[in-house]
Amino acid sequence: MPNLLTLGWIDYLIIIIYFLFVIGIGWALKRYMSSSKAFLEAGRSLPAWVTGLAFISANLGALEVIGMSASGAQYGMATTHFYWIGAIPAMIFLALFMMPFYYGSKARSVPEYLKLRFNEKTRGLNAIAFALMTVLASGISMYALAALMEKLLHWPFDVSVLVSAGIVLAYTYLGGLSSAIYNEVLQFFIIVIGLFPLVFLSLKDAGGWSGMNETLSQVAVDKGYQAGAWTQMWSHSGSSASNPMGVEWFGIIMGLGFVLSFGYWCTNFLVVQRAMAANSMSAARKTPLIGALPKIFIPFLVIVPGMAAMALASKGTLSLELMPDGSPNYNSVITSMLGHYYPSGILGLGLTALLASFMSGMAGNVSAFNTVWTYDIYQSYIKPGQNDDHYLKVGQIATIFGVVLSIGAAYLAKQFGNIMDFLQMIFSMVNAPLFAVLFLGMFWKRATGNAAFWGLLVGIGCAMVHHGLTIPAGADPAAVIKGGWISVSHTYPSGMAQSFWTAIIAWTSATVFTVGLTFMTKQMKSNEELGGLVYSLTPRIVDKDDKWWNRPVVLAVIVGALTLVLSIIFW
Amino acid sequence: MKLDIKIPIGLLFTIFGIILSVYGLVTGSDTEFYAKSLNFNVNLWIGLFMLVFGIFMLILARKSLKEIKEP
């Protein structure tokens, strides 16, 4: 079997230079790593544009690039829901309303905030769940990278795993969180420049924007939808049967736009950690907003090539890879197009962009893992009261430990093909209740620690029961992972609809239980203890030092307005 | 003082820019080679763009270095 991509010497040269730079950044930062704060929190010293780009880059992993271009082909323009409704509002909310408590509380992690606001057991539950999820997520990134390289270039699986793990270990061990963040910024620019030619060439080949739309209208009609189903985002969301995504407007707004997106962006320490590394409160609050500006335009970089691929495939210009059952393998859209349009030289750059995003997916998780492990598990339960040098050492060892566990997770992922779906399911079950609890904690001073702990557990439990009772159309309950493992009492039109509703139920039950139990339990924390942690007991922030155009609120209005205008254009 | 991230970004883009644009110039006459990219010499154009961006980053880094030295 021939390689799907053929690399020339120049492509290898570009990839090798990139790897040297990545490790070089870690090396250059090594001499600043004198305390656990420098290593695990980047010394809280980075400017807003650096943390902002890292914030968005930590999320722009290769799985996102591959997944979103796949959805672009499969569902069309409606995929932008994952950005304009499924990310931007939550990022604005995090910046304006939640960052003051995360950053201002001096907590070093999300679990530590839970401890300050609620109690030790709520922190413990979240810290352990989070540590497990980051290791799994990092392992899955590694597995996906190795599997892709094996398929495209016939690089041996073990070699890819070990080399990528080695590079990630080198730069996170040397430079800690700063190194992970710096590399995320570098990676952001490489991804944008590496994918831009693909957008240009595929659109040009598809006959420009209007040519592509014409072809896609035909595709939509052929598949039994209205002509605009692939090119408009809201017009066909009246019912779940009229758009290829299989979700109606209520599910999109409540499930994706509210619960899933707020659950991810406002609670996930992986992204929140980037904002917490900023050098001031104002910079911390601007971090998600500066990240939101490029986020608004990323659909044009990843979804549009997917849509163009669909149009080109229907015209016969581009052939999509097929699955064993004869349906198109949407996940290979982006790599097929790299091979189709990129000659040697730029091909090395495009591949570097993919490799870079896989590795930053790992590094981001490892740097979040070692912080939570060191502060929330080791320092809290295993060995409290040591000097800082000790915790710096533990943080560094946790980095090695995290990478080794990730390698284990990568091989686990190789054993069980659908571990990726499994992880996403767990994420939606854990994050949605966590958002409910954090939200109540921040904006309702009465909410008690015991209520929060049980609210979190019940929310997760209800999500699991819902998953056990429902299934997406066409899935087999025996597979367990798709749902219906208790008994099938409801069938959703798509897996996406099922996961939206799982999250809605998880959030609702966690909120109801936390509120209800709060009235039955006693608040153990005094108003003094809750100062800086709860909205009503924290002095309002006045951004008087900044120039007006540099204030978080102004940035938020710009981000919101841009998103609204684009949503109307592509309505 | 911490490492300024603009320096590695500027250096990497400058190096990639030089490599790609030189490669683009050398291979530019090979029309068959660029048939893939719809007859655009993508290496040359992207290389030049990266070069400009890299130098721009380095100039910014130099400027902020000066500002720190002489406030």
Chai-1 contact restraints between the chains, C-beta under 6 A:
chainA,res_idxA,chainB,res_idxB,connection_type,confidence,min_distance_angstrom,max_distance_angstrom,comment,restraint_id
A,I10,B,Y23,contact,1.0,0.0,6.0,A-B,restraint_1
A,F21,B,L12,contact,1.0,0.0,6.0,A-B,restraint_2
A,I25,B,P8,contact,1.0,0.0,6.0,A-B,restraint_3
A,A28,B,L3,contact,1.0,0.0,6.0,A-B,restraint_4
A,L29,B,L3,contact,1.0,0.0,6.0,A-B,restraint_5
A,V50,B,I5,contact,1.0,0.0,6.0,A-B,restraint_6
A,Y182,B,I5,contact,1.0,0.0,6.0,A-B,restraint_7
A,V185,B,I5,contact,1.0,0.0,6.0,A-B,restraint_8
A,L186,B,I9,contact,1.0,0.0,6.0,A-B,restraint_9
A,P197,B,V42,contact,1.0,0.0,6.0,A-B,restraint_10
A,P197,B,I46,contact,1.0,0.0,6.0,A-B,restraint_11
A,L201,B,S37,contact,1.0,0.0,6.0,A-B,restraint_12
A,L201,B,L38,contact,1.0,0.0,6.0,A-B,restraint_13
A,Y341,B,K36,contact,1.0,0.0,6.0,A-B,restraint_14
A,Y341,B,S37,contact,1.0,0.0,6.0,A-B,restraint_15
A,P343,B,F33,contact,1.0,0.0,6.0,A-B,restraint_16
A,P343,B,K36,contact,1.0,0.0,6.0,A-B,restraint_17
A,P343,B,S37,contact,1.0,0.0,6.0,A-B,restraint_18
A,G345,B,L20,contact,1.0,0.0,6.0,A-B,restraint_19
A,G345,B,Y23,contact,1.0,0.0,6.0,A-B,restraint_20
A,G345,B,N43,contact,1.0,0.0,6.0,A-B,restraint_21
A,I346,B,V42,contact,1.0,0.0,6.0,A-B,restraint_22
A,I346,B,N43,contact,1.0,0.0,6.0,A-B,restraint_23
A,I346,B,I46,contact,1.0,0.0,6.0,A-B,restraint_24
